[in-house]
Amino acid sequence: MGSSIQLPSNAHRLQVRLQKDDLHRLFTSLEDAEHEEAILCQLGSLRKTFANFLAHERQLDPPDNATLTRYFDACSDPEQGPQELLEILRLLAPGNGHIGRNQVNFLADHLRTRVEHFLQSKQQDLSLLHTHDHVFGSGGDFCKTIHASTAAAIVAAPLVTICKTGTTNVTSYHGSAQAMETFGYRHSHLSIPTLNQELDSYGFTFIPLSALNFPYSQALKQAREALWHEAMNQLTQHCDVGDPNWQETLRTTPLTLDIFKIVSPNAQVLRPTHHSTGICSLAMLPYVLSLYLHLESEGIIVHCYDGIDELSNASSLSDPQQPTNLLIQVTRDEIVFEECSPEDLGLKRARLEEIREEVDLAATQSDTWHILAGEEQGPRRDFIVANAALLLVANQGIVPSQDSLHSQLREAIALINTVIDSHQVADNFTQLLNAHQQQHIQL
């Protein structure tokens, strides 16, 4: 379906640095037209995304905080059915005329407070959790790629300390919590001393969001899945996934945003030092970026223009000059926006079907083990390696700072390939699983 798009051979790469204060002023001073125009001009291909966001913010008719809290907490109510929750998701959708930046930030604060009180009720002191970084994709990417963020964290663990959180599947065939259980890793109860032991010894630990009292009932999962299918139906009315105009369709088709793809991954309830996340829709970017500013976070946001919430080596487009990924690095003082292609990172551009998720979880885990052990080359390994490298760049202390993010990523990719091929990754993860299972037996 659709017609081929002719792309220039020298497609422009966005590469701009903004001061945090300038972006915060853009979000909050909605009547400062001169400043707004100056920032939007610098954002190039992202201009329309941010202009639409600002126009929405100016016309916002928001609910009060008590109403927001009631809607959000209803998503944890076991008496609510999928259809009722679907209506609540529509009411909470950012960009719907009522939910804007301030409401998203408020709900993130509310969720952080909920988790803190829950941990206190379990006699777990969050302040005792050791220093760590965090990664969590938004999930629900429109190409159903292999689950990369958990595998990437495992791969990066010999070099950077990651406390990974995750869920069971909502729109994918399986989620990170199910993947970790298949590996033989499962926390029967939350213990910060146990998490610290794993962080200190192996650089990796995993917590399912269900252990933190997040709203993830079966009815809510069904409602969120229904919302995702509505979005997919809207997109595929224009073209099929992976067609030459697929990226343009993703950019121009208005979709109802899932609040849980924005707030849950980015509330950063465990207070990481650096936070990395992915978004499956560009329309999510201003809200996620506003959360970084609100929470004073540092780290990286990534988006693949094919609707993938990861850094992708695959694309629907074959032109090596065409950027496929958007990287946003948030540091203490500035925000860097940069586009890149797989070729910029020294990777071969793959087809989307080469990194697609398998239905069979056991087969997926077997494939992942081959990658962890250095026994597989090719697109799936490149996909995981690229996202592990992203965690090294997000840390800001492992790869020397260079002029461009893609230059840092090239160096980080080389480091990741070295630790895989030296068997450090497989040995480290095997030792973690053995120790974790022994701990589980003792409990």
N, C-alpha and C positions, 0 to 999 in steps of 0.2 A: 504494500500500500504506500501511497505518497510518491513524490518525485525526488530525485537526487538533488542535493544541494551542492553547488559549485563553490569551493572554498579557495581563498587566495593562498598561494604557495608560501607567502610570508606572513601568515596569520599573526596578529599582534598578541603579545604576551602581557597580561596585566602584571605590573610590578610597582607597588607603591607602598610608602611608609607614612603612617599617620600617627600623630601624637594622640595618646589616649584622651587627653583633655579635649582635643578637637572633635573626636567622635562622640564623646559624652555630651559636648555642647550641641552637636548635630541632633542627638536624640532628645535633648531636653529643651533647647531654645527653638521651638517650632515656628516662631515668628521672625527669626533672624534669616531673612531670605538671602542676604549676601554671603553669609557663612555657609549656608546650605548649598548654594550654587558652587562655591569654591570646592567644597568637599566632594560633591556629586561629580564634578568634572574630573577629579582625580580618580574616581572609582571606575571610570571607563565602562567595561561590559557589565559591571554591577550597578550602574547608575539607575536603571529602571527598577531593579529589585528594591533598592533603598528609597527611591522616589515614591514608589507605591506604598512602602511601609510608612513613610512620613506623612503622606496624604491620608492614610488610614488613621494615624495617630491624631491628626488635627481634627478629624470628624468623629472621634471616638465618643460613644455613649456607654460608659462602663457601669457595671453593677457595683454595689457597695461590697466591702470586704466580707461582711457577714454572709452575704449571698454567695460570694465566691467560695468561701469556706464550706458552706452547706453543699454546694454542688460538688466540690472536690471530694469532700468526705463521704458523700453519697456513693462514690465509686468504690468505697470499701464496705458498703452495706450489703450483707449477704442476702437481704430480702429483695434487692434490685435485680430485675431481669435484664437480659441483653438488649431488648428494644428500649427499655427505660434508660439504660446506660448509654445507648447510642444517641438518644436525644440530649442527654447531659453532655456527651462529647461535643455535640454541635454547639451547645451553649457555651462551652469552654474553649472553642476553637479560636486560636489567635488569628486576627484578621477578619473576624466575622462582624465587625462593627461595634463590638462590645468588649472584646478582650484584646488588650494591647500590651505594650512593654511593661508598664507598671503592674498590671494584673499578673503577668507571667512571673515577674520578680517576687510579687507578694506570695504566690503559690509555692515558689521555690523556698522562700523563708518559712512558710507554713509546713512544708514537707520536712525541712531540716529540723524544725522544732519537734515535729511528731516523732521523728526517728530518735532524736536525743532523749525525749521522754520515754520512749519505748526501751532504749538501751539502759536507761536509769532503772526502769522497772525490772530489768533482768540483771541488775547489779553489775553492769558493764560500763566502765568509765571511758568514754570516747577519747578523752585527753591523753590516755595512756597508749593509744595506738601509735606505733612507731612511724617515722617519716616515710612517706611513700608517694608514688605517682599513681594516676588512675586513668583508665581508658574505658569508654563506653560509647558504642555507636548508637544512632537513633533507632536502628532496626528498620525493617519493612522496606528495604531498598527494592526498586522496581524491576530489578534484573534477577533477583533471588540468587545472589552470589554465595560462594562458600563462606562459612562463618570465619572471619579473619581476625577480629579484634582479640579474642581469647588466645588463639594460636600465636598471634603476634606478641602478646604479652608474655607467653611462655618462652618464645624464642628470645625475647629481649631480656629476660630475667637475669642471665649471667652478667649483664651490663648495667641494668637499671632496676630499681626495686618497684614492683607493681602490686598494688592491692586491687584486683579486678572484681567488679561487681557485674551481675548479669541476671538473666531471667530465663524462664522456659519460653518456648516459641509463642509468638503472637501471629505473625504473618509468614514466617519462614517455616521450613519443614521441622526444624528443631532449633532450640536456643542454646545459649552458652551454659546454662545450668544443666541441661540434659547432656550436653557434650562432656562436661566435667564429670558427671556421674558415670558416663560410659567409660571414661578413663579410670574410674575407681576412686574418684575424689568426691566426698560429700561431707559437709559439716552437719552432724546430727543436732548440734546446738551451737550458738554463737559464743565464742570465748576469745576475748581480746588477747590474753596471754598466748593462746595457741596461734592466733593470727600473727602475733609478733615473732613467735618462734620460727614460723615458716618464712616470714619476711626477712628475718636476720640470717637464716641458714640457706635459703634457696632463692631469695629475691622475688618471690611470687606467693600470693595467697588469693583465694577466691571466696566471695560471699554472694550467695543468691539473694536477690532483693527481698524474697519472701522471708528471709531470716532477719530483715530489718523492718518488717511490718509495712512494706510498700503495698499499695492497692493493686493486686494482681489476681483477682478471683477469676474463675472460669467464665462467668457471665461478662466480666469486663473484657477479657481476652476475646470473646465472641463479638462484642460490640466494636472493639478496636479493629478486629479483622474485617468486619462488615464495612467500616469506614475506609479501610485500605482497598477493599475490592471496589468500592464506589469510585475511588481515585483511579484505580487501574482501568475501570470501564470507561471513565472520561478520557483517559489518555489514549486507549486503544481504539476509540472511535475515530481518532485522527490518523493514527499509524500504528503499526505493530512494533513491539519491543525490538530495538536494534536496527530498525530501518534507518536510512540515511538522514531523515528529518526527525528522528526520535529525540535528539537533544533539543531541537527547537520546540518540539511539542511539549517537552518537560518545562522549558522556560516560559512558555506562553499560556499554558492551560491552568486556570485558577483551580486550586484544590482545597478541600477542607482539611486544615492541619489538625493533627492529633496532639493535644496538649501533653500527653504522656511521652511523646517522642522528643519533647522539648524540655519539660521540667524534670522528669525522672532521671534521664542521663546526666543532666547538667546541674542539679541541685548540689552535687558534690557533698553528700551528707557526711562522709568520713573525713572531710577536710584535707584533701591531697595537696601536695606541694605544687604539682603540675597536673593539669587535666587535659586529656585529649578526647575529642569526640568527632563523630561524623554526622552529616546531615544528608538525607535522601532527596530533599527539595530545597532549591535556592530560597524560596519564600520563608523558610525557617531561619535563615542566617541572621537577619537583624535581631530576632528574639533571642537566639542563642548567644550572639555577641553581646547583647545587652545584659544577659546573665553573667557573662564573664566580667563585664564592667561592674555590675552590681555586687558581685561576690569577690571582687578584686582578685580574680583568678589569673593564672599564667598557664600557657600551654598552646595547643593547636586545635583548630577546627578544619576539617577536610570535607570536600564534596567532589564527587565525580559527576561530570555533566550528563552521564547516562543514567542518573538517578540512583547512584550507589553511595552508601554512607561510609565509604572507605576510600583510601588512596588506591586507584586502579591502574593496572598495567594493560587492561583491556578496554576496548572502545567500539562503538558502533561505526566510527569513522576511521578510515584507513590512512588519511593524509598525515604523514609524520610531522608536518608543520602545525597541525591543529592541536591546541592544548586540550587535554581531557580532564584535568583536575584543577581544582581551586584549593589553595592552601592559605590559611589565615593563622599567623603566629601572633599570640598575645604575650608580650613581655611586661616588665614592670612599668615601662614608660610609653611604649609604642605598640602599634598594631601593623603587621606586615601582611599585605595581600599579594599573592603571587599565583599565576597560572603556570602549569607545567604539563608536559607530555611524558609518556613512558620513555621516549627517546632521550629526553632531557636527563633522565635518571639512569641512563645506560641500560635500559630494559627494552626487550623486544615487545612491540605492540601486539597484543593477543586479541582474539575474537571473544566477544562476551560469553559465548557458550563454553569457552574453555575454562572459565572460572565459575561456572554455575554450580549451585548447591545440589547435592545428591539427596534423593528421598531417603535412602537407607543410611541411618546414622552410623551403624557399625562400619559400613564401607567408607564413610566419610572419615571416621576416626582412624581407620587403617591407613587411609591416604595421608592423613595428618601426621601419623607416626613416621611414615616414610620420609616426609619432609623434615620433621624434627631430627631424624637420624641422618640426614644428608644423603638419603638414598634416592631422592627424586629431584630431577631438574624440570624446568618448563614453566608454563604460565601459572599454575597453582602455587608453586614454590615462590615465584617472583611476586605474586600477589601478597602472600604472607610476609615475605622478606621486606617488601616495600612498607608495609604497615608496621612491622617491627622497627624498621629504620625511623619511621615517623616518631616513635616513642623516644628514641635517642635524641632526635632534634628537639622535641618538645621539652625534654629535660634541661636543655640549655647548658649542661655541664659536661657532656660526653664528647660531642663533636665540636671542634673549634668553630667559632662564628666566622662566617664568610659573607660575601656580598649578597648571595642569593640563597633562598631556602633549598632550591633544587641542587645547588652545589653541596650544601650540607647533607642533603639526602643521599647524594651519590657516595659520599664518604661513609655515611652511616650504613648504607647497603653493603659496602665492602666489609665493614666490621661485622655485620650480621651474618654474611655468608661465611666469614672466617670462623665464628663461634659455632655455626651449624656444622661445617665440615670438619672441625676439630673435635666433634662429638660432645662439646661442653653442654649444648642445649639438651640433647637426649639424656646424658648422664645426670644433669641437674634435675630434670623433670622426673626421671625414674626414681632418683633418691627422694624427691619430694613425695611422690606417690607412695613409696614404700613406708616412709616415716608417717605419712598421713593415715594410711591404712592401719599401721601398728597402733597409732594413737586412738583410732576409732575402735579397734578391738579392745584396748584397755578400758575405754569408757563404757 
